């Protein structure tokens, strides 16, 4: 699970919120973390990865704190200890000693538990070194870990988000230096800063520092680990911010507080995509049948009626699901305009079929919980002019667009006689029109696929405008043949590609030797987000 949601009654500090001040809780005779007061949607970017920004927003004071060395082994162990003690955690990153010392003083910390070779500056607090051994560590902190989990450093933020305050597992990435025995008086766990009913919603992701995640969990906040720094990423993230009163987003990538507030509101109000959420990636992958209902020879989509096609692609989806960590969604890629060897009455060497021809296919796949893509083979027509022919379909929230430059012709050329090409300028006109249409209709993010198997097919590719958040632009690698040939095409097309363009893959039943299995396709690096079958 990517999303860990704590606290049924958790609060998102979104929209216009009056100042929220949460009183600390304590049991008779116990010490507690004092919760900080905050208002509005808040972002703690934690650019130095020390956890200081998160502590400042979440915690007003605490008698103890855990400070770790910056390596993965130390931060994993320190997070387990901090969550167990319900204490804030900081990381003594290189050249960040002053910030850590200032934060310990602000919190009024009396004792610091140091984990690993952390450089803790001198201060008014006592520093106690965490023992290397588990038994000795448990003796010092006054609790027993529920179990021991070995994991990679990259998985630590997500795993920490799922720890139980007061009863955590011991996370192990590697050995952590420390004294052989416990030194000094044992620590006592603090009481939580919030109850389950008044806890704020805290959003984190893989790039949030371990210290920030641990502090949020330790203090009793309702912590949700998302697959990306955006509350619209998928259904679980939407659920995390729906119906809550108060949000704090920790780590890089969330944007400004105004941007986060806007995204929270959209997560609550914009129609969701198949599989949930309003962003296409990285919350899902697609497996699609490609072709035309007019000409069955163009792909498998035209080999049966709409409902049978939806059932066929669903069977493919079922084969892919064991190999994808993300949900796999069925899709149709429908060729709406087909390149022609004759000029036709309008002289543009493409047959443009009416919208009504494709409504049954679009409705069959979307009714089955899937997504439809309208594919254009433009001939001599302008790509934007062709896209506008299908505006009524593209207004639907679960319908995207694909452009195929192979069939884009210059005057004097004919389809099939050469490989066509299109310039980024023409693609960008489609980008802005489609993004504007998506914004005006209030729909979720829309898919725009660019087909390519030869670098000459898209000129000035680096100038494609990827800045419009309404679109997820995907490069569809259409190479066929042997595995070596397909991987060569894949690698060439990825070279120099803007990092915010997603990759897609095509499997051919007739032209590939052999056709990749679902497992082989999902082993491609990077793993494709959209897979079509022709």
GIRAHU-V569329 format. One record per residue. N is the residue number from 1. SS is DSSP state (H for helix, E for strand, C for the rest). D_LAST is the distance of its C-alpha to the last C-alpha in Angstrom with 2 decimals. Layout:
N	SS	D_LAST
N	SS	D_LAST
//
This chain:
1	C	32.50
2	C	32.34
3	C	34.78
4	C	38.32
5	C	40.38
6	C	44.13
7	C	46.72
8	C	46.09
9	C	48.40
10	C	47.14
11	E	47.68
12	C	44.93
13	E	47.27
14	C	45.34
15	C	46.59
16	C	50.34
17	C	52.00
18	C	55.68
19	C	56.87
20	E	55.98
21	E	58.41
22	C	57.87
23	C	60.91
24	C	60.74
25	C	61.30
26	C	63.52
27	C	65.06
28	C	68.83
29	C	69.86
30	C	66.33
31	C	65.11
32	E	61.94
33	C	59.62
34	E	60.51
35	E	57.50
36	C	57.28
37	E	57.39
38	E	54.56
39	C	53.35
40	C	50.19
41	C	46.72
42	E	47.28
43	E	45.34
44	E	46.67
45	C	44.63
46	C	46.50
47	C	45.80
48	C	48.15
49	C	46.62
50	C	50.15
51	C	49.63
52	H	52.62
53	H	50.85
54	H	49.66
55	H	53.11
56	H	54.79
57	H	52.74
58	H	52.90
59	E	56.28
60	E	59.76
61	E	61.66
62	C	61.41
63	C	64.09
64	E	61.75
65	E	58.57
66	E	56.33
67	E	55.65
68	E	53.27
69	C	52.57
70	C	49.25
71	C	47.53
72	H	44.87
73	H	47.13
74	H	49.98
75	H	48.01
76	H	46.37
77	H	49.83
78	H	51.46
79	H	48.94
80	H	49.76
81	H	53.45
82	H	53.24
83	H	51.38
84	H	53.94
85	H	56.85
86	C	55.25
87	C	56.19
88	E	54.51
89	E	52.84
90	E	52.94
91	E	51.65
92	C	54.03
93	C	51.59
94	C	53.09
95	C	55.44
96	C	55.02
97	H	58.25
98	H	60.09
99	H	57.45
100	H	57.41
101	H	61.23
102	H	61.52
103	H	59.15
104	H	61.11
105	H	64.27
106	H	62.82
107	H	61.77
108	C	65.28
109	C	64.00
110	C	66.83
111	E	64.98
112	E	61.88
113	E	60.02
114	E	58.66
115	E	55.66
116	C	55.19
117	C	56.71
118	C	56.45
119	C	58.76
120	C	60.55
121	C	63.20
122	C	66.70
123	C	67.53
124	C	69.56
125	C	67.37
126	E	67.69
127	E	64.89
128	E	64.19
129	E	61.92
130	C	59.41
131	C	60.08
132	C	57.55
133	C	57.82
134	H	56.24
135	H	59.48
136	H	61.53
137	H	59.00
138	H	59.06
139	H	62.86
140	H	62.95
141	H	60.64
142	C	62.09
143	C	58.95
144	C	56.78
145	C	53.03
146	C	51.11
147	C	49.13
148	E	47.75
149	E	44.08
150	E	42.80
151	C	39.85
152	C	38.33
153	H	39.87
154	H	36.63
155	H	36.70
156	H	40.33
157	H	40.04
158	H	37.75
159	H	39.98
160	H	43.17
161	C	41.97
162	C	41.95
163	C	45.43
164	C	48.29
165	C	51.26
166	C	54.30
167	C	52.46
168	C	49.74
169	C	48.17
170	E	49.03
171	E	45.99
172	E	46.11
173	C	44.23
174	C	46.97
175	C	50.73
176	C	52.80
177	C	56.30
178	C	59.28
179	C	62.75
180	C	63.32
181	C	65.07
182	C	65.15
183	C	67.50
184	C	69.10
185	C	69.20
186	C	66.16
187	C	63.91
188	C	63.52
189	C	60.34
190	C	60.47
191	E	59.75
192	C	56.57
193	C	56.77
194	C	55.09
195	C	54.96
196	C	51.68
197	C	52.51
198	C	53.26
199	C	50.79
200	E	48.74
201	E	44.96
202	E	43.98
203	E	40.44
204	E	39.47
205	C	36.38
206	C	35.67
207	C	37.57
208	C	40.60
209	C	43.50
210	H	44.51
211	H	48.00
212	H	46.84
213	H	44.78
214	H	47.70
215	H	50.23
216	H	48.26
217	H	47.85
218	H	51.45
219	C	52.95
220	C	51.27
221	C	48.78
222	E	45.73
223	E	43.11
224	E	39.35
225	E	37.04
226	C	33.96
227	C	30.68
228	C	31.50
229	C	34.68
230	C	33.89
231	C	34.80
232	C	31.66
233	C	29.26
234	C	28.46
235	H	30.15
236	H	32.73
237	H	33.89
238	H	34.30
239	H	36.33
240	H	38.43
241	H	39.73
242	C	39.95
243	C	43.48
244	C	45.14
245	C	48.15
246	E	48.08
247	E	45.06
248	E	45.50
249	E	42.58
250	E	43.25
251	C	41.80
252	C	40.06
253	C	37.26
254	C	38.44
255	C	39.76
256	C	43.12
257	H	44.75
258	H	44.15
259	H	40.41
260	H	40.33
261	H	42.33
262	H	39.88
263	H	36.86
264	H	38.71
265	H	39.45
266	H	35.81
267	H	34.77
268	H	37.26
269	H	36.49
270	C	32.96
271	C	30.38
272	C	28.25
273	C	24.49
274	C	22.65
275	C	24.15
276	C	27.23
277	C	28.60
278	C	28.01
279	C	26.33
280	C	22.59
281	C	23.07
282	C	24.31
283	C	24.79
284	E	21.28
285	E	17.70
286	E	14.53
287	E	11.48
288	E	9.07
289	E	6.81
290	E	5.38
291	E	6.84
292	C	10.45
293	C	13.16
294	C	14.96
295	C	12.72
296	H	10.57
297	H	9.49
298	H	7.48
299	C	4.57
300	H	5.64
301	H	8.00
302	H	10.16
303	H	10.84
304	C	13.65
305	C	16.08
306	H	16.05
307	H	17.99
308	H	16.14
309	H	12.82
310	H	14.83
311	H	16.18
312	H	12.93
313	H	11.73
314	H	15.38
315	H	15.39
316	H	12.78
317	H	15.07
318	H	18.00
319	H	16.80
320	H	16.53
321	H	19.86
322	H	22.15
323	H	20.85
324	C	21.05
325	C	24.51
326	C	23.24
327	E	22.10
328	E	18.35
329	E	17.36
330	E	14.64
331	E	12.85
332	E	11.07
333	E	9.84
334	E	11.24
335	E	11.53
336	E	15.30
337	E	16.52
338	E	15.06
339	E	16.65
340	C	18.99
341	C	21.00
342	C	24.06
343	C	25.83
344	C	26.25
345	C	29.35
346	C	28.97
347	C	28.23
348	C	25.27
349	C	22.60
350	E	20.20
351	E	19.98
352	E	20.64
353	C	20.20
354	C	22.71
355	C	22.27
356	H	23.25
357	H	20.11
358	H	18.08
359	H	20.82
360	H	20.00
361	H	16.45
362	H	17.98
363	H	20.82
364	H	18.98
365	H	17.02
366	H	20.08
367	H	22.43
368	C	20.53
369	C	21.26
370	C	17.98
371	E	16.96
372	E	15.40
373	E	14.30
374	E	15.08
375	E	13.22
376	E	15.53
377	C	15.42
378	C	19.21
379	E	20.56
380	C	24.25
381	C	24.36
382	C	25.31
383	H	22.58
384	H	25.12
385	H	26.20
386	H	22.73
387	H	22.27
388	H	25.64
389	H	24.57
390	C	22.61
391	H	25.39
392	H	26.12
393	H	22.69
394	H	22.79
395	C	26.20
396	C	24.79
397	C	24.85
398	C	21.38
399	E	19.47
400	E	18.34
401	E	17.29
402	E	14.83
403	E	16.11
404	E	14.33
405	H	17.24
406	H	15.61
407	H	16.63
408	E	19.97
409	C	22.78
410	C	26.45
411	C	29.03
412	C	29.10
413	C	25.49
414	C	22.86
415	C	19.03
416	C	17.72
417	C	21.22
418	C	20.82
419	C	18.79
420	C	19.76
421	C	21.30
422	E	22.79
423	E	25.78
424	H	26.19
425	H	28.81
426	H	26.45
427	H	24.04
428	H	27.17
429	H	28.24
430	H	25.06
431	H	25.64
432	H	29.17
433	H	28.57
434	H	25.84
435	H	28.01
436	H	31.04
437	H	29.33
438	H	28.33
439	H	31.89
440	H	33.53
441	H	31.70
442	C	32.49
443	C	29.01
444	C	27.47
445	C	25.61
446	E	22.59
447	E	19.28
448	E	18.74
449	E	15.62
450	E	16.13
451	E	13.32
452	E	14.82
453	C	14.64
454	C	18.19
455	H	21.32
456	H	22.53
457	H	19.83
458	E	21.84
459	E	25.59
460	C	28.01
461	H	25.25
462	H	28.06
463	H	29.47
464	C	26.65
465	C	28.58
466	C	27.46
467	C	30.72
468	C	29.79
469	C	29.70
470	C	28.09
471	E	24.69
472	E	22.48
473	E	20.87
474	E	17.76
475	E	16.56
476	E	12.82
477	E	12.76
478	C	10.02
479	C	11.72
480	C	10.52
481	C	12.94
482	C	15.55
483	H	16.23
484	H	19.06
485	H	17.12
486	H	14.60
487	H	17.69
488	H	19.60
489	H	17.19
490	H	17.18
491	H	20.97
492	H	21.62
493	H	19.73
494	H	21.59
495	C	24.88
496	C	26.99
497	C	24.54
498	C	26.62
499	C	26.94
500	C	26.13
501	C	22.55
502	E	20.10
503	E	17.27
504	E	13.55
505	E	11.01
506	E	7.36
507	E	6.42
508	C	4.96
509	C	6.32
510	C	8.22
511	C	9.11
512	C	10.13
513	C	13.60
514	C	13.50
515	C	10.50
516	C	12.25
517	C	13.86
518	H	14.36
519	H	17.77
520	H	16.81
521	H	14.40
522	H	17.32
523	C	19.67
524	C	18.26
525	C	21.10
526	C	21.19
527	C	19.08
528	C	16.11
529	C	16.72
530	E	13.26
531	E	10.15
532	E	6.69
533	E	3.79
534	C	0.00
//
